[in-house]
Amino acid sequence: MIGKAVTSSDIAIGISDFSNGNLERLEINGMATSSTITAVGTTLAYGHKQFFTTVDAQYVSTSVSGVGVSLDALVVTPLIGLNIGDSGWRIVVGGQYQDYQRQLKGQLGDIRFSAKQTSSRWSTMVGMQKAFTDNWEASLMAQSGKTREGFTFMLGKRF
């Protein structure tokens, strides 16, 4: 995927001067940015009898001009599952690896800033899926790790 996004934002920031305790408010109206987004991904899947496995991998790179922000992220999600007879139920377990680097550089008014954030963490995933008809299915996935926790519910229809 290759894409571009153009935005305009109104920003208000409070800046504290720790030496004298004053709080300065900086407002920027109509700040224009342009983002370039590139991504590539793939899914590998295999099934045998009632067992199946998938490995999904995605790499995304985003660069935002005007504010000096960039993000590079790699997400890999291996899952293994079991189809429970002809009931339409599936149970899945696995994990998700997220490795990202976020860089922020720029200047707001008279203030120059630079910050970098990185993460490289695994989380555990467990979930279930249910096919109701040939076209409708629902899934619920729970994720838990050192840096993130969450639940995802999806209702899908195939055309």
C-alpha positions in Angstrom: 0.0 0.0 0.0 1.2 3.5 -0.8 -0.8 6.5 0.3 -0.8 10.1 1.2 -2.9 12.1 3.8 -3.2 15.9 4.0 -4.5 17.4 7.3 -4.9 20.8 9.0 -5.0 21.0 12.8 -5.6 23.6 15.5 -3.3 22.9 18.5 -3.1 24.4 22.0 -0.1 23.4 24.2 0.7 24.3 27.8 4.4 24.7 28.5 5.7 24.9 32.0 8.9 26.8 32.9 10.1 24.9 36.0 12.6 27.6 37.0 9.8 30.2 37.8 6.6 28.1 37.7 5.0 30.0 34.9 2.8 28.2 32.5 2.8 29.5 28.9 0.1 28.6 26.4 1.1 28.2 22.8 -1.6 28.1 20.2 -1.1 27.1 16.5 -4.1 27.4 14.2 -4.3 25.8 10.8 -1.1 23.7 11.1 -0.9 21.9 7.8 0.7 18.4 7.5 1.3 15.9 4.8 1.8 12.2 5.5 3.3 9.6 3.3 2.3 6.0 4.2 3.8 2.8 2.8 3.0 -0.7 4.0 3.4 -4.3 3.0 1.8 -7.4 4.5 1.2 -11.0 4.0 -0.8 -13.9 5.5 0.3 -17.5 5.4 -2.3 -20.2 6.3 -2.4 -23.9 6.6 -5.1 -26.4 7.6 -5.3 -30.1 8.2 -8.5 -31.9 9.3 -9.8 -29.8 12.3 -6.5 -27.9 12.9 -5.3 -24.7 11.3 -2.6 -22.1 11.7 -2.0 -18.7 10.3 0.9 -16.2 10.4 0.1 -12.6 9.5 2.9 -10.1 9.1 2.7 -6.3 8.3 5.3 -3.6 8.0 4.2 0.1 8.0 6.2 3.2 7.5 4.7 6.7 8.0 6.4 10.1 7.6 4.5 13.3 8.5 6.1 16.5 7.1 5.4 19.8 8.8 5.8 18.4 12.3 8.7 16.0 11.9 7.0 12.8 13.0 7.9 9.3 11.7 6.7 5.8 12.6 8.1 2.4 11.5 6.2 -0.6 12.8 6.4 -4.4 12.3 3.5 -6.5 13.6 3.6 -10.4 13.4 0.6 -12.5 14.6 1.0 -16.3 14.6 -2.1 -18.2 15.6 -3.1 -21.9 15.9 -6.6 -23.1 16.1 -9.1 -25.9 16.2 -12.4 -26.3 14.3 -14.9 -27.9 16.7 -16.7 -30.5 14.5 -19.5 -29.2 12.3 -20.7 -26.7 15.0 -19.1 -23.7 13.3 -17.1 -22.9 16.4 -13.3 -22.3 16.2 -10.9 -21.7 19.1 -7.6 -19.9 18.5 -4.5 -19.2 20.6 -1.3 -17.4 19.7 0.5 -14.2 20.1 1.3 -10.9 18.6 4.7 -9.2 18.3 4.9 -5.5 17.9 8.2 -3.7 17.1 7.8 0.0 16.5 10.0 3.1 16.5 8.4 6.6 16.7 10.4 9.7 16.2 9.1 13.2 16.8 11.2 16.2 15.9 10.2 19.8 15.2 9.6 23.3 16.4 6.5 24.8 17.9 6.9 28.6 18.0 10.3 29.2 19.6 10.5 25.7 21.2 12.5 22.9 19.5 11.7 19.3 20.5 12.9 15.8 19.8 11.6 12.6 21.3 12.0 8.9 20.4 9.8 6.0 21.5 10.5 2.3 20.8 8.8 -0.9 21.7 9.5 -4.5 21.1 7.0 -6.7 22.9 5.0 -9.9 22.7 1.4 -10.3 23.9 -0.7 -13.5 24.2 -3.9 -13.9 22.3 -6.9 -16.2 22.8 -10.2 -16.1 21.1 -13.1 -17.9 19.4 -15.0 -17.6 16.2 -18.5 -18.8 15.2 -19.9 -19.1 11.7 -23.7 -18.7 11.8 -24.4 -19.2 8.1 -22.3 -19.5 5.0 -22.1 -15.6 4.9 -22.1 -14.5 8.6 -19.6 -15.0 11.4 -18.5 -13.4 14.6 -15.2 -13.5 16.5 -14.0 -12.4 19.9 -10.3 -12.0 20.7 -8.6 -11.1 24.0 -5.0 -9.9 24.1 -2.7 -9.5 27.1 0.9 -8.4 27.3 3.3 -6.2 29.3 2.5 -3.1 27.3 -1.1 -3.6 26.1 -4.4 -5.4 26.9 -7.5 -5.4 24.9 -10.6 -7.1 23.5 -11.7 -7.2 19.8 -15.2 -8.1 18.7 -15.9 -8.5 15.0 -19.1 -9.3 13.1 -18.5 -10.2 9.4 -20.5 -10.9 6.3 -19.0 -12.4 3.1 -20.4 -11.3 -0.2 
